[in-house]
Amino acid sequence: MALSLGSTRVVITSAPEVAREILTSAAFADRPLKQSAAELLFGRAIGFAPYGDYWRGLRRIAANHLFSPRRIAAHEPQRQRHTEVMIDAIASAAGKDHGKSVGIRGFLQRASLANVMQGVFGRCYSGAEEAELQAMVREGFELLGAFNWSDHLPLLRAINVDPHSIQERCSKLVPRVQKFVQAIIDEHRQARSGGDDRESSDFVDVLLNLSGEEKLQDQDMIAVLWEMIFRGTDTTAILTEWMLAELVLHPEIQRRLYHEIEELQSKKSPPSPLSDQDVARMPLLQAVVKETLRLHPPGPLLSWARLSTQDVTIAGHHVPRGTTAMVNMWSITHDPAVWSEPELFVPDRFLGVEFDVKGTDLRLAPFGAGRRVCPGRALGLATVGLWLAKLVERFEFVEDKERPVDLSEVLKLSCEMVNPLSVGAVERCPIAASS
């Protein structure tokens, strides 16, 4: 489908084979830069920087120092700790009699923020600092996900008309972000100059260790670090909330998943907490994650936007330079010609088959594909898998009768539940190891 939105030429596809053409084409290596993204510094970060030497350098740094398998494995103890803090907080909120309903989203968001901050900045935040960071991330999500006529009618920018107050809100947010992130960079510099010889313990240290052509100015470091916090905070929380909602609506699948965990844990001698390696050996859990990604893709449209840098032919059609191309992943994952009974939550469709969700099969590519595939996909999958396993091991999640599960969706930057999930969290008896 082709259309024009003001001065913006747009093509949209819901066909996996055409999606592959677009996402893997060198002609679509760029992303369209919205006004909000430019104002919020993302034009110098991995997500929106133009394809070229600078972008390739950022991508290489992130892949080697933040999202590599070795780095993800090294940070598992920290993710374990943050997960336990989250689970204990849920247990406390549920109460001993389990009569209280629990709003899950806030617990997931705080754990997600702690994970990201630990990996990127080397420490977690609490109190006023945590509240300020959460507020900045939430405002950034609202701005980047909002529709803005100024993106499509350049005249509005020329005459300084801001119909949705996007520019005004960005101008207030950016100084807060710069002040917060610059203070962290300065803290790291001071520690290093004071003799604290840390071996690239976090991503700030990695950036400060760069030299030569790779060395970044402070403004570029702020953009890169801000994007890491921003992009890594809500996605895992949103996906986990969708998974728990589906398990509440499908208690038989939740029981099967618990039995899978129980069987694995009962065979351990001596007993040990669930680990990333354990999660990788749970086929039903992996199927639940994949089916949730299919039924509720986190970025069903905007996350796959690409910008043509030259005239190109796609599916036999001429696409001019400067055209925005979008892949409607939600439509693909709900297409009965692609998926059997697409409206049903059926994790078993992924059992006994090899199905990669990391961008090789465009029937389900929740993290994109090609040059702009999400660099943090492995870390995101490791996090949500561990969360789900530990949550179901500790609790049976049941429906809140006063606030039943509502699967209505709202598209912001990600596809979220309109009404945040509220559940009863009933603590289970600890799993005993077999003798």
C-alpha positions as CSV (number, residue, x, y, z in Angstrom):
1,M,0.0,0.0,0.0
2,A,1.3,3.5,-0.9
3,L,0.0,6.8,0.5
4,S,1.1,10.4,1.2
5,L,1.0,12.0,4.6
6,G,1.6,15.6,3.9
7,S,5.0,15.7,2.3
8,T,5.9,12.2,3.5
9,R,5.7,9.4,0.9
10,V,4.9,6.1,2.7
11,V,4.7,2.5,1.5
12,I,3.4,-0.2,3.9
13,T,3.6,-3.9,3.5
14,S,1.9,-6.8,5.4
15,A,3.7,-9.5,3.3
16,P,6.6,-11.4,4.9
17,E,8.5,-11.7,1.5
18,V,8.2,-8.0,0.8
19,A,9.1,-7.2,4.4
20,R,12.3,-9.1,3.8
21,E,13.1,-7.1,0.7
22,I,12.7,-3.8,2.6
23,L,14.5,-4.7,5.8
24,T,17.5,-6.4,4.2
25,S,17.9,-3.9,1.3
26,A,20.9,-1.6,1.4
27,A,18.6,1.1,0.0
28,F,16.6,1.1,3.2
29,A,19.6,1.3,5.6
30,D,18.4,4.6,7.2
31,R,15.5,5.4,9.5
32,P,13.3,8.4,9.1
33,L,14.2,11.0,11.8
34,K,11.1,12.4,13.5
35,Q,11.2,15.9,15.0
36,S,11.0,14.4,18.5
37,A,13.8,11.9,17.8
38,A,16.0,14.7,16.6
39,E,15.2,17.0,19.5
40,L,15.8,14.2,22.0
41,L,19.4,13.6,20.7
42,F,18.7,10.3,19.0
43,G,20.1,11.5,15.7
44,R,23.5,10.7,17.1
45,A,22.6,7.3,18.6
46,I,22.3,3.8,17.2
47,G,18.6,3.8,16.5
48,F,18.4,6.9,14.2
49,A,22.0,7.8,13.2
50,P,22.4,7.8,9.4
51,Y,24.0,4.6,8.0
52,G,27.7,5.1,7.6
53,D,31.0,4.9,9.5
54,Y,29.7,6.6,12.6
55,W,26.7,4.3,12.9
56,R,28.8,1.2,12.2
57,G,31.2,2.2,14.9
58,L,28.4,2.6,17.5
59,R,26.9,-0.7,16.4
60,R,30.2,-2.4,16.8
61,I,30.9,-0.9,20.2
62,A,27.4,-2.0,21.5
63,A,27.7,-5.5,20.0
64,N,31.1,-6.1,21.5
65,H,30.8,-4.4,24.9
66,L,27.2,-4.4,26.0
67,F,25.2,-7.1,24.1
68,S,27.8,-9.8,23.5
69,P,27.1,-13.3,24.8
70,R,30.1,-13.0,27.2
71,R,28.8,-9.7,28.5
72,I,25.2,-11.0,29.0
73,A,26.5,-14.1,30.8
74,A,28.8,-11.9,33.0
75,H,25.9,-9.8,34.1
76,E,23.5,-12.7,34.9
77,P,24.2,-12.4,38.7
78,Q,23.0,-8.8,38.6
79,R,19.9,-9.7,36.7
80,Q,19.2,-12.5,39.2
81,R,19.5,-10.0,42.1
82,H,17.2,-7.4,40.5
83,T,14.7,-10.2,39.7
84,E,14.7,-11.4,43.3
85,V,14.1,-7.8,44.5
86,M,11.1,-7.5,42.1
87,I,9.6,-10.9,43.2
88,D,10.0,-10.1,46.9
89,A,8.3,-6.7,46.3
90,I,5.4,-8.4,44.6
91,A,5.1,-11.0,47.4
92,S,5.0,-8.1,50.0
93,A,2.4,-6.2,48.0
94,A,0.2,-9.4,47.7
95,G,0.2,-9.9,51.4
96,K,0.3,-13.1,53.4
97,D,-3.4,-13.8,52.9
98,H,-3.1,-13.2,49.1
99,G,-6.3,-11.2,49.2
100,K,-4.8,-8.1,47.7
101,S,-4.7,-7.4,44.0
102,V,-1.3,-6.5,42.6
103,G,-0.6,-4.0,39.8
104,I,2.3,-5.7,38.0
105,R,3.5,-3.0,35.6
106,G,5.3,-0.8,38.2
107,F,7.3,-3.7,39.6
108,L,8.4,-4.8,36.1
109,Q,9.3,-1.3,35.1
110,R,11.5,-0.8,38.2
111,A,13.3,-4.1,37.6
112,S,13.8,-3.3,34.0
113,L,15.2,0.1,34.8
114,A,17.6,-1.4,37.4
115,N,18.9,-3.9,34.9
116,V,19.6,-1.3,32.3
117,M,21.2,1.2,34.7
118,Q,23.4,-1.5,36.2
119,G,24.8,-2.5,32.8
120,V,25.1,0.9,31.3
121,F,26.0,3.1,34.3
122,G,27.4,0.5,36.7
123,R,24.9,1.1,39.5
124,C,21.3,1.4,40.4
125,Y,19.4,4.5,41.5
126,S,16.8,5.0,44.2
127,G,14.8,7.7,45.8
128,A,14.7,11.1,44.0
129,E,17.2,10.0,41.4
130,E,15.2,7.0,40.4
131,A,12.0,9.0,40.3
132,E,13.6,11.6,38.0
133,L,15.0,8.9,35.7
134,Q,11.6,7.2,35.5
135,A,9.9,10.5,34.7
136,M,12.4,11.3,32.0
137,V,12.0,7.9,30.3
138,R,8.2,8.1,30.5
139,E,8.2,11.6,29.0
140,G,10.6,10.5,26.3
141,F,8.4,7.5,25.4
142,E,5.3,9.7,25.2
143,L,7.1,12.2,22.9
144,L,8.7,9.7,20.6
145,G,5.5,7.7,20.2
146,A,3.2,10.7,19.6
147,F,1.9,11.6,16.2
148,N,3.3,15.0,15.1
149,W,2.0,16.9,12.1
150,S,5.2,18.8,11.9
151,D,6.9,15.7,10.7
152,H,4.8,15.7,7.6
153,L,4.1,19.4,7.0
154,P,7.5,21.3,7.0
155,L,5.7,24.6,6.8
156,L,4.6,24.2,10.4
157,R,8.3,24.1,11.5
158,A,9.1,27.0,9.2
159,I,6.6,29.3,10.8
160,N,7.4,27.9,14.3
161,V,4.0,26.3,14.8
162,D,4.0,23.5,17.4
163,P,0.5,22.0,17.2
164,H,1.1,19.1,19.6
165,S,3.6,21.0,21.9
166,I,6.3,18.4,20.9
167,Q,9.1,20.9,20.5
168,E,8.2,22.7,23.7
169,R,8.1,19.5,25.7
170,C,11.4,18.3,24.1
171,S,13.1,21.6,24.9
172,K,12.2,21.1,28.6
173,L,13.2,17.4,28.7
174,V,16.6,17.6,26.9
175,P,18.4,19.8,29.5
176,R,17.2,17.4,32.3
177,V,18.6,14.4,30.3
178,Q,21.9,16.2,29.6
179,K,22.4,17.2,33.2
180,F,21.6,13.7,34.5
181,V,23.8,11.8,32.1
182,Q,26.7,14.3,32.1
183,A,26.9,14.0,35.8
184,I,27.4,10.3,35.5
185,I,30.1,10.7,32.8
186,D,31.8,13.2,35.1
187,E,31.6,10.8,38.1
188,H,33.3,8.1,36.0
189,R,36.0,10.5,34.8
190,Q,36.7,11.5,38.4
191,A,36.9,8.0,39.6
192,R,39.4,7.1,36.8
193,S,41.5,10.1,37.5
194,G,41.5,9.2,41.2
195,G,43.2,5.9,40.5
196,D,40.1,3.7,40.2
197,D,41.4,1.5,37.5
198,R,38.3,-0.3,36.4
199,E,38.4,-2.8,33.6
200,S,35.5,-1.4,31.5
201,S,33.1,-2.4,34.3
202,D,30.2,-0.7,32.6
203,F,29.3,0.9,29.3
204,V,30.3,4.4,30.4
205,D,33.8,3.1,31.0
206,V,33.8,1.5,27.6
207,L,32.9,4.8,25.9
208,L,35.5,6.7,27.9
209,N,38.2,4.1,26.9
210,L,37.7,4.8,23.2
211,S,40.5,6.5,21.4
212,G,41.4,7.7,18.0
213,E,38.7,7.8,15.4
214,E,36.3,5.9,17.7
215,K,36.5,8.5,20.5
216,L,33.2,10.2,21.1
217,Q,32.5,13.8,22.2
218,D,30.5,14.2,25.4
219,Q,27.3,15.2,23.5
220,D,27.5,12.0,21.5
221,M,28.1,9.9,24.6
222,I,25.1,11.5,26.2
223,A,23.0,10.6,23.1
224,V,24.2,7.0,23.1
225,L,23.8,6.4,26.8
226,W,20.4,8.1,26.9
227,E,19.2,5.8,24.1
228,M,20.5,2.7,25.9
229,I,18.4,3.6,29.0
230,F,15.4,4.7,26.9
231,R,15.2,1.7,24.6
232,G,16.0,-0.9,27.2
233,T,13.6,0.1,29.9
234,D,10.0,-0.4,28.9
235,T,10.2,-3.2,26.2
236,T,10.9,-6.0,28.6
237,A,8.4,-4.8,31.1
238,I,5.6,-4.5,28.4
239,L,6.3,-8.0,27.0
240,T,6.3,-9.6,30.5
241,E,3.0,-8.0,31.3
242,W,1.5,-9.4,28.1
243,M,2.8,-12.9,29.0
244,L,1.4,-12.8,32.5
245,A,-2.0,-11.6,31.2
246,E,-2.2,-14.5,28.7
247,L,-1.2,-17.0,31.4
248,V,-3.9,-15.7,33.7
249,L,-6.5,-16.1,30.9
250,H,-5.0,-19.6,30.1
251,P,-4.5,-21.3,33.5
252,E,-3.9,-24.7,31.9
253,I,-0.9,-23.3,30.1
254,Q,0.3,-21.7,33.3
255,R,0.0,-25.1,35.1
256,R,2.0,-26.8,32.4
257,L,4.7,-24.2,32.6
258,Y,5.0,-24.6,36.3
259,H,5.2,-28.4,35.9
260,E,8.1,-27.8,33.4
261,I,9.9,-25.7,36.0
262,E,9.1,-28.1,38.8
263,E,10.4,-31.1,36.8
264,L,13.7,-29.2,36.0
265,Q,14.2,-28.0,39.5
266,S,13.4,-31.3,41.2
267,K,16.2,-33.0,39.3
268,K,18.9,-30.7,40.5
269,S,21.3,-31.9,43.2
270,P,22.1,-29.8,45.0
271,P,19.1,-27.3,44.5
272,S,20.0,-24.0,42.8
273,P,18.1,-21.0,41.6
274,L,16.8,-21.0,38.0
275,S,19.5,-19.7,35.6
276,D,19.7,-18.5,32.0
277,Q,21.0,-22.0,31.1
278,D,17.9,-23.6,32.8
279,V,15.6,-21.2,30.8
280,A,17.2,-22.2,27.6
281,R,16.2,-25.9,28.3
282,M,12.5,-25.1,28.8
283,P,10.7,-25.6,25.5
284,L,7.3,-24.6,26.8
285,L,8.6,-21.4,28.3
286,Q,10.4,-20.5,25.1
287,A,7.1,-21.2,23.2
288,V,5.2,-18.9,25.6
289,V,7.6,-16.1,24.9
290,K,7.4,-16.6,21.1
291,E,3.6,-16.8,21.1
292,T,3.3,-13.6,23.1
293,L,5.7,-11.9,20.7
294,R,3.5,-13.1,17.9
295,L,0.1,-12.1,19.4
296,H,1.4,-8.8,20.9
297,P,4.4,-7.6,18.9
298,P,6.0,-4.8,20.9
299,G,6.5,-2.4,18.0
300,P,3.9,-3.5,15.4
301,L,4.5,-0.7,12.9
302,L,6.7,2.2,13.7
303,S,9.7,0.2,14.9
304,W,10.2,-1.2,11.4
305,A,10.1,2.2,9.6
306,R,12.9,2.6,7.1
307,L,13.9,5.5,4.8
308,S,15.0,4.8,1.2
309,T,18.4,6.5,0.4
310,Q,18.1,5.9,-3.3
311,D,15.5,5.0,-5.9
312,V,14.8,1.3,-5.6
313,T,12.4,-1.4,-6.9
314,I,10.5,-3.4,-4.3
315,A,8.1,-6.2,-5.2
316,G,8.1,-4.9,-8.8
317,H,7.2,-1.3,-7.8
318,H,9.3,1.8,-8.1
319,V,10.0,3.4,-4.8
320,P,11.6,6.9,-5.0
321,R,14.4,8.1,-2.8
322,G,13.2,9.6,0.5
323,T,10.3,7.3,0.9
324,T,9.4,5.9,4.3
325,A,8.7,2.2,4.2
326,M,6.9,0.4,7.1
327,V,6.4,-3.2,7.8
328,N,3.1,-4.0,9.6
329,M,4.3,-6.8,11.8
330,W,1.0,-6.9,13.7
331,S,-0.9,-7.7,10.4
332,I,1.7,-10.4,9.5
333,T,1.4,-12.1,12.9
334,H,-2.4,-12.0,12.7
335,D,-2.8,-13.1,9.1
336,P,-4.7,-16.5,8.8
337,A,-2.8,-17.1,5.5
338,V,0.5,-17.1,7.6
339,W,-0.6,-18.5,10.9
340,S,-3.3,-21.0,11.8
341,E,-5.9,-19.6,14.2
342,P,-3.9,-16.4,14.6
343,E,-6.3,-14.8,17.2
344,L,-5.7,-17.6,19.7
345,F,-2.9,-17.9,22.2
346,V,-1.4,-21.3,21.3
347,P,2.2,-21.6,22.5
348,D,2.2,-25.3,21.3
349,R,2.5,-24.1,17.7
350,F,6.2,-23.4,18.5
351,L,6.9,-26.8,20.2
352,G,8.9,-29.4,18.3
353,V,9.9,-26.9,15.5
354,E,12.9,-24.7,15.1
355,F,11.7,-21.1,14.8
356,D,14.1,-18.1,15.1
357,V,12.6,-14.8,16.2
358,K,15.8,-12.8,15.8
359,G,15.1,-11.7,12.2
360,T,15.7,-14.6,9.9
361,D,12.0,-15.5,9.5
362,L,9.8,-12.5,8.6
363,R,6.7,-14.3,9.7
364,L,7.7,-13.3,13.2
365,A,10.5,-10.7,13.5
366,P,9.7,-8.7,16.7
367,F,13.2,-7.2,16.8
368,G,13.4,-6.3,13.1
369,A,15.8,-7.6,10.6
370,G,18.7,-6.6,8.4
371,R,21.2,-3.9,9.3
372,R,18.8,-2.2,11.7
373,V,17.9,-5.3,13.7
374,C,17.7,-4.5,17.5
375,P,21.2,-5.0,18.9
376,G,19.8,-5.8,22.4
377,R,17.5,-8.7,21.3
378,A,19.5,-11.4,23.0
379,L,19.7,-9.5,26.3
380,G,15.9,-8.8,26.1
381,L,15.0,-12.4,25.5
382,A,17.4,-13.6,28.3
383,T,15.7,-11.1,30.7
384,V,12.1,-11.9,30.0
385,G,12.8,-15.6,30.0
386,L,14.4,-15.5,33.4
387,W,11.6,-13.2,34.8
388,L,8.9,-15.5,33.5
389,A,10.5,-18.6,34.9
390,K,11.1,-17.1,38.4
391,L,7.7,-15.5,38.5
392,V,5.8,-18.6,37.7
393,E,8.0,-20.7,40.0
394,R,7.1,-18.4,43.0
395,F,3.5,-17.5,42.2
396,E,0.3,-18.8,40.8
397,F,-1.2,-15.8,39.0
398,V,-5.0,-15.6,39.1
399,E,-7.5,-13.1,37.8
400,D,-8.5,-10.1,39.8
401,K,-12.3,-10.3,39.8
402,E,-12.7,-6.6,40.3
403,R,-10.3,-5.7,37.5
404,P,-10.4,-8.6,35.0
405,V,-7.7,-8.9,32.3
406,D,-8.4,-6.6,29.4
407,L,-6.3,-7.3,26.3
408,S,-7.2,-4.0,24.6
409,E,-4.2,-2.5,23.0
410,V,-2.9,1.1,22.7
411,L,-0.1,1.9,20.3
412,K,2.4,4.3,21.7
413,L,6.1,3.7,21.1
414,S,5.3,0.1,21.9
415,C,2.0,-1.8,21.9
416,E,0.8,-1.7,25.5
417,M,-2.2,-2.8,27.5
418,V,-4.7,0.0,27.7
419,N,-5.5,-1.0,31.3
420,P,-2.4,-2.1,33.3
421,L,-2.6,-5.7,34.4
422,S,-3.9,-6.4,38.0
423,V,-3.7,-9.9,39.3
424,G,-3.8,-12.0,42.4
425,A,-0.3,-13.4,43.1
426,V,-0.6,-16.6,45.2
427,E,2.7,-17.9,46.6
428,R,3.5,-21.5,45.9
429,C,5.3,-24.0,48.1
430,P,9.0,-24.2,47.4
431,I,9.9,-26.9,44.9
432,A,11.7,-29.8,46.6
433,A,14.6,-31.6,45.0
434,S,14.0,-35.3,44.3
435,S,16.1,-37.7,46.4
